[in-house]
Amino acid sequence: MSPHAIDARGPRFGASLTSVVLAAVLVTGSAWLLAVQALVFAVGAAAGVQKSPYGLLYRVAVRPQLGPPAETEDPAPPRFAQAVGLAFAVVGLAGHAAGLAWLGLAATACALAAAFLNAAFGYCLGCEMYLLLRRTTG
């Protein structure tokens, strides 16, 4: 295992929590809750998913209950995915701030769809975007 590799289950756990939070944003229309999720995305994008609040929760509360990871992954794609999530959250917050509830809800719904795909099926859209960009830019 590379010293920089992360437990592949951690980002999926984070995506599960993100899905719950973003679903709550859609149900309540809470810009404050979206702002909290944006902060979580920002920490994950800046410091890495393993240092994000959800990553820390996984490491402290969930990981000790599980066996060793069957697979690890490069932290760069999930970190990029956090930046993509942050972009959608910022657009959502801008929509709420501008009084464009439809924009806030649409951006939140897009982020929720991506988080749900990762949580339910292990398919990370942001990670796939990262890999595609890496292939096309060399």
Secondary structure, DSSP 8 states (H G I E B T S, - for coil): --TT-EETHHHHHHHHHHHHHHHHHHHH--HHHHHHHHHHHHHHHHH-GGGSHHHHHIIIIIGGGS---S-EE-SHHHHHHHHHHHHHHHHHHHHHHTT-HHHHHHHHHHHHHHHHHHHHH---HHHHHHHHHHHHH-
